């Protein structure tokens, strides 16, 4: 598995690159079984203070189980989970400095917004006199001041989402768990709320762990993303690294849109390979490939559609250029995606920005076009 | 609203006449002047007056009321606890068996339930009186409470309780401050159901009662064997009134709770 470590930069938040940094959460060889089903399979992971950490994967990949183990609703079958250096095996949920925002929000329907937020505070060591101030602070933070007296069913979905957030943040937990926090909101509200979440996370300095199946959401909010599959973590990295240097076909395919071209690799120099994918066609020239690949091994070349340029004439300044026929055009307004068939029958998607209103309409179905990309535009994956 | 076709109107009339005609006649004759039950001699409320001067009936009514209050309260506590464990207890050994067994007394013939209780009371040397009637009524009412409460718990979002635990509640605190307020309408319905059932039970009470304590249904039953008197009609009319109020309150609370829950669930 090709591990690509980003180079630490001065001033950026990247405690995972610092060997001196102390993790807040440590999963050590954690396995969780439900009967014969293994939900989490020998998983080891460190999460650092003040991170906004996203667990991303399809449903049933084990991400919710990991979150429920952090909250204390499930205990690992094997291995240990440490929070702040303490083994959490026998600590019940009500004694953890961890709060959770539930997917259904789980607001108490019989209590007002105010009482929902005060609920946890009334059960903490906080002196009674300080509770109203803290609740007001939370109401301000989530812009809910004028709804304090309403019941949950008297406010909108977006407001309920903020009540749930305020309630889980009120006790100032060391760790906040968010289970699909924006799943119930519509697209526009979801995008606004993502930025609000990041803002609140920054203001409070709380470590956030978010579970989501929405890759755009994970990419937007998280400092690091863990892509999960069948109880295992496939890759943990920053959003740009996950997107640009996926370590497996699974990650490349799960995050965003990608062209996967299978072929055979031949080394042509240091970090440089040729991938031949069809008899008679020119091989793809790849540079800056970090993986060490034996000649003749079966590989997958992955390239994002927006890295491919579509032109009428053959460009002469690009390492890779191939002619094909447009089969389909997907017009999305800001972008157009061209489905192009290469001579060997291989289909390739290329995305072009519709940067001006009138032009870019010069391609049509059955047109012959040239697809070109740089040698460093794609990655070679061995698994 | 739509007008009923003549066919539907007729079937409705026949059906309801079948159900309510006997009761209507009973109520009408309770206002009969004559001592002869079957001969109408003019309107009068004198039998209601007679009834309230009859010590034996008043005693029986008082016993019935206390039995109903105490047994339905006990049944509510036990039934709610049983429902909570069966719905929330996770998987434990014998769970399916227990869930089945809680429903069994609902379909068990009253005679068998009464007889088995009688045998138990004799075996442990418990003198039959008000206490044994209360125990007997608690036994069968708690099943009804358990059924009503567990159906509410099944549709109850589990994460509400988890949220309470997550925010620092102990299991008992979470039940008291979150679960109980939300299932309260079902608990109240269960109590009303138990109260009504206890009020008009004859079979089980007659097995469990002793000479010192008689409930109203037993009293009526034994009085009727000596001949129907207009007093009994008056008493029965009052009982019909009580049960009607109970049933109507039960269905209104249940219906309201359902409406409110729907509104809350649509909200989440």
Interface residues (C-beta under 8 A of the other chain):
Chain A: X71 X72 X73 X92 X93 X94 X98 X99 X100 X102 X103 X104 X105 X106 X107 X108 X109 X110 X119 X120 X123 X124 X152 X153 X154 X160 X167 X168 X171
Chain B: X157 X159 X160 X162 X163 X164 X165 X166 X167 X168 X169 X170 X173 X177 X178 X181 X182 X263 X264 X266 X267 X268
